[in-house]
């Protein structure tokens, strides 16, 4: 948190003390406390507890002391500065706990729910109100009664340097702990609601990340990249070259932490291979001829913000930035992975995708006789088929056919089962083209048989595609994909 946000509390004089010397003593005390608080919380991002460092969980005495600390934090008996110091102490305790201790901490704070007697009285008062003035007063009282003391504890952390980041990380722990203890669900929902308000897209700042950005930020990009691993500083420099762009959303209270970032390549036409796109030996594209922006990696960085979506807003903002900076750009597309395709090929649904006779004939010449997509994938198990040119060529049509069915027609309810497809289709994109052997990395072959997909964002169709998908589950497809599915 910026130091300026803590100013305004440093002139609080103790009660019953008069004169300039009392004010000076008060200012000095508060300043010392806030300086200590800043130093403590400035180190929060680097503190990590080891499960081996402490015994499993806390002792009964530690739990009792912790409960007393939480009560004091709720009461705020010493005023605003004291409450912040109490919250800092709670946070420091939490960061020093192992996984078992953190679960106990969360279970303890979850017990600080609304006072049921006060809540019942406020509800009865509202029901019995006889005029508008009384009704408004009882509505206010009911809102106050509903607000659980645990929410007051959580919001105290926001007044601390790095306090918002602390709460984001705490929710990541809470999501894991709630899977084992449903009693934590209510605390998770309350914290999720707070974070959704604090991280509303209107508060986020879009920034361009370049090779000249601070080294600490570039290191975070390397650590957070979740789609295509950044293998070296040379690799990163290539991704930030003259024909590349990288944009990220930041929150004012987490200025050094990108929340989500997208990597973009400017090119002539659609990209069909991630290895070629990321090859640092390839010459940079001529920006005078570039007509297409390829979004080839989108990475969310904060597990504690899961369920709070920024990606759709990020893409729209970046499209606007690119159109402003490069008026010649006409097309905006992705080169996206298909993470669930290989797993789906093992399912009964893939067994229902029958291969046309022409495809079976080509496969037979390559030494294979499957009748459906599932049998085809099973026959390839344990075989380095991408290095067998004749077989790879025979596989192209049947594998692309199966992949088209997977993306466009395999559903859970109204929505496709592929998570990346759901994301882009919900944002108004259309499935444009499948690219054979577009990702020949170990991960690409394992997840999607090397296939990648181009989703196209056509500004004139985005809203129509989005509404048709949301209301009816309709998947926007290019004419190429429709022809493939008709086979």
N, C-alpha and C positions, 0 to 999 in steps of 0.2 A: 504494500500500500504506500502511495506517495506520502512523504512526510507532511505535506500540506494538509492532508486529510486528518492528521492528528492534532493540528494546531487548533487553538480555541479552547483547549482544556487546560492550558498551562497557567491560567490566571485564576484558578479556583483557590480561594483562601479558606483555611479552616474556620469553622464556626467559633464564635466567642473570642476571636483574636483580632486585635485592632492594630492599625499602624502600618507604615511602609515596611518595617522589618518582617512583620508576619507575612505580608504578601510575598516578599523576596524569598523567605524560607519556604513558603508553599510552592512558589514557582520552581525553586531549586529541587525540592523533593519530587514534584511531578515530573520535572525534566529528567531527573536521574532515573526514575521508574520507567519513563517512556523510552529513554535511551537503552536501558537494559532490555526492555520488551522488543525494541527494534533489532538489537543485536541477536537476541534469541531467535526471533522469527525470520530474520534474514537468512538463517542457516537451515530453515525447515526443509527446503528442497533437497538438501544433501544428507539429511538424517535418515537412516534406515535401520530398523531393528532386525536382529538375527534371532531366529527361532532357537538357536543353540545357546544364545547369550543368557537366557533367563529360564527359570522353571516354567512348567506348563501352567498358565493362568496366574491369578493373583491370590494372595492370602486373604483370609477373612478380614484381617485388620486393614489391609490395603484397600479392599472393596469398601469398607466402612468409611475410611478417610476420603476415598474418591467420591462417595455419595455425599459426604459433608461438603466437599468442594463444589459439587454440582448444585446443592441447595444454596450455597453462598453466591454462586454465579447467577442463579435465578433471582435471588433476593436483591442483588445489587446494593447491598447495604452501604458500601463505602463510596457510592457514586460511580460515575462513568469510568474514570481512570482505574479505580479499584476493580470494576467489573472486567475491564480489558486485561488487567493483570491476572485476575482469576481465570479468564479464558486462556490466556497464554500458558498458565501453569497446567491447566487441563490438557491443552494441546501438547505440551512438552511431555507430560505423562503418557499420553496416547502414543506418541512417536517412539517412545522408549520401550513399548510393550511388544512381545512376540505375538504371533497370530492368535493363540489361545487367549492371551490377555486382552487383545483388541476386541475379540468377540465378547468377552465379559464386559468390557467398557461399553460397547454398543448395546448390549442387553440391559445394562444398568441405566443408560441414558434413555432407552426406550420406555422405561417404567415411569418416566416423568410425564405422565399424560394429564389430561384435563381433570380438574376436581369435579367429580360426578354430582356432588351435592350442589355446587355453585352452578354447574351446567343445567341441572334439573330446575333449579329455582329461576334461572334466567329464561328457560324455555316456558315455564308456567307463567312467568310475568308477561312474556310476549303474547301468549294465548289469552291472558286475562285483560290485556290493555284495552281501555275504554275510549281512548281518543288518539289522534295522530301523534301528539307530543309524547304521550306515554309509550306508544308503540315504537317510536324512533329511539327513545331512551332504552327500552328493553332490547331492541335490535342491537344497539351498541353494546349493551351488557352481554348479550348472547355471543356476539362476535368475539368479545374479549374472553369469555368463558371457554369458547371452543379452542382458542389458541393455546396449545399445550405448552407447559413450561419447557419441554425439551426443545421446542422451536426457538424459544428465547435464548437457550444455551447455544444452539447452533448459530443464531444470528450474531452472537457476541464475537464469534471468530472473524466476522467480516471486517471488524474494526482494527484488525491486526495486520502488520506487514505480512504478505504471503498467506493471509488468512483464507482468502477465497480459494487459492490453490489447495490449501489444507483440506477444505471441505470437499473439493472435487475428488481428491485422493481418498478421503474418508468414505465417500459414496462408493468408490470402486471396492473398498474393503467391505462395505455394507452389502453390496450386491452379492458378493461371494458368501458372506455370512448368512444372508436371508434365505439362501437356497437350503441351508441346513436347519434354520430356525425361523419358521413362519411368523413368530411373534415380532420379528424385526421388520415385517412388511410395512407396518404403519409408519415407522421411522423412515424407512426407505422412501415411501411415497411422499412424506412431508419434505424430506430433503430434496427429492427430485423436483417437487413443485417449486421450492425456493430457487433451485438452480435454473429451472426453466424461465423463471421471471428474471433472474440476474443475467442470464445469457441470451436474452431475447436478441434476435438478429439486429434490431435497431441500435443496440449498444456495441456491436462488434465493429472492428476497424479492419478494412481490407488493406493489406500491405504487399508490395512486390518484394520478393527476396532475390538478391543478386549475389554474385561472387564477392562483392564489396560489403555485404552485410556482416555484422559481428561474428567472429569465429564461434562464439558460444551458440548462436542461432543456427549456424551451418552444422554444427555438431548435433544439434537436436534434429535437424532434417535427416541426417544420416541415421540416427537412432530410431526415429519415428516412421521412416519409410516402410510401409506395410505391404506394398504390391510388388515392386521390383527392387530388390536389395541394392543399396548404394555400396559398392564394394571398395571404394577408395576415394581419396580426395580428387584424383584425376577424373574418376567417374562423376563425382559431384560437379566438378568444374565443367565437364561436358554438358551436364544437364542444365547448367546456367549460362551456356554459350549465347552468342548473339542471336541465334535462331530459336532460342528456348526462353520460356518464361516460367516463373514459379510465383504463385500467389497464396497468401494465407490469411485466415481470419484470426484476429487477436482480440482479447478482452482488455479494457483499460486496467483492470485490477490484476491481470496476468500478462504484463507487457512483454515478457521474455519467452512466453510459452505459446507457440502456434496451436490453435485448437483443431484446425483442419487445414490441409494445404493441397493444392493441385499443381501438377507439373504439366506443362504445355509445350508441344513442338509445333513450329510453324513450317508448313511444307506446301509443295505443289501436289494437290490431290490427296486421297486417303492413304494413310500408312497401313501396310499389310504385314509387317514383321517387327516385333519389339526388339529383337536382337539387332536388326539393321538400324532401327531408330536410336538405340542406345550405344551403337558402336562409335567409340570416340575417334576411330580412324576415318570415319566418314566426314567429308567436307561439310561445313555449315551450309544450310540452305540459303539461296539467294532471296533475301526478303523482298526484293522488287518483284519477284515472280510468285511469291507465296500467296496462295488463295485459300488455304485451309489451316485451321487451328486444331491440333490433335490433343485432346486431353487423355494422357496415357497413364496417369496415376493420381488417385485421390486417396489420401490417408487421414483418418481421424486419429488424434494423438492422445486423447484423454479418456480412458475407460470409465472414469467417474461421470462423464457426460453422455453415456450411452442412453439412447432414446430421445435425446435432444438434438434434432436434426439441423445441420448447417449446410449440408452438401448441396441441396437444391438452390439455396440462396447464393452459395459460393459460385456455382457455375454461371448463374444469371449475371452476377456482378462482374465476373471475369470476362464473360462475353461482351458486356458493355465496355469494359476497359480496353479489350483487344480491338473492338470496332472503332473506338476513339483513336487508338494509337496506330492502327493499321487499317485504314479505310478500304484497302484492296481485298481484305479478307471477305470471302463469300460463304464459306462453309465452316461449320463448327461440329466436330465429331470426336468420338472417343476411339481408342484402341484398348478394348477391355478384356479382362480375363473372364473365364466361365467356370468358376470354382467348383460347382457341383456336378459337372457333366460326367466325368469319369465314374463317380460314385453311382449316378443314376443309371449308367450303362449296365450296372450289375443287377438292376431291379427287374421285377416282372413287367413293369411298364415298357422297358426297352425291348422286352421279348415280343411285344405287340407291334413293333415297328418292322414290318416285313420288307425285305429288300427286293426291288424290282429284278426281273429276269436279266436285264442287261447288266446290272451291277453284279449279280451272282455269277454271270458268265466271265466277267473280268477277274473276279476273285478266284474263280476256279482255275484260270490260267496261271494265277499266282500261287496255286497250291492250297486254296482254302474253299470250303463249301458250306458256309453258314447260310441260314435262311432268314435270320432276323438280326437286329442290332445287338441284342444281348449275346447271342452265340458268337457274333463277330468279335466282340470285345473279349469274351472269354478265351477265344482262340489266340488272341494276341498276348495273353498274360505271360509275363516273364520273357518276352521277346523284344529285342531292340529293333523294332520294325522300322523306326524312322530312318535308320541307316541302310535299309534295303530299298533302293530306288524303285524297283518294279512293284514291290509290294506296297510301298507308300503311295505310289501313283494309283494303284487299284483300290486302295482304301479311301481315297479322297472323296469320291461321290457318296458312298454309303455313310461315311462318318459325318459328312456335312449334312446329309439328309437327316440322320439321327439327331444331330445338334440343333437343326432347325425345329424339329418336333419338340425337343427338350425346352428350347427357349420360348417358343410361341404357343405351344399347345399343352404342355405338361403343367398342370395347375394344382394349387392348394386353395380350394374355393375359387374365387374369381382371379386370383393372382398367380403369376408364374412362380415356380418353386425356386428359381435361381435368384439369389439375393441381389446380385449386381443388376440383373435384368429388372427386378422390381424397382430398384432405385432410379435407373435411367428412364424407364417407361413412365413411372409416376411423375417424373419431372417433365414429361412431354416429348421425349425422344422417340425415334423410330429405329427398329432394327434394320440396318442398311445392308451389311455384307458380312459373311463369314470368311475367315482367312485361314487357309490350311497351312499347318506347320508354322504358324506365326509366333509361337513361343516354344522353342525347342529346349528350354532349360529343363532341369530335372523336375522342378515344381510344375512347370507348364505341361509337361508330358503326363505327369502323375494326376493332375487335377482335371485337365480338359483335353487330353490327347493332342496337345499342341495347338488347338484351335483358339483363335481370338475373334472378337466380334467388334464391328464398328457400329456404334449408336450415333445417329445424326440428330443434331438439334437445329431444326429449320425454324427460324424465328416466326415465320408466317403460320406454322402448324403447331407450335408448342402448346398453346392453350387448348386448341381443339383435341389434340392427342391426349393431353392431361385429363380433360373432362371425360372423354370416351373411356379412358382407362379406369378412372376413379369410379364412374357411374356404372359401367357395364363390363369392365375387365377387358376391353378391346385392346389388342396389341397392334400398334402401328407397324406395318411391314413394308419394305421396299418391294417393287415388282420382281426383283431377283429372288427374294425370299419366298414370295408367293408362288412363283414358278417352281422353285425347289420343293415346296410342300405339296404341290399338286402331283408330283411324281410318286 
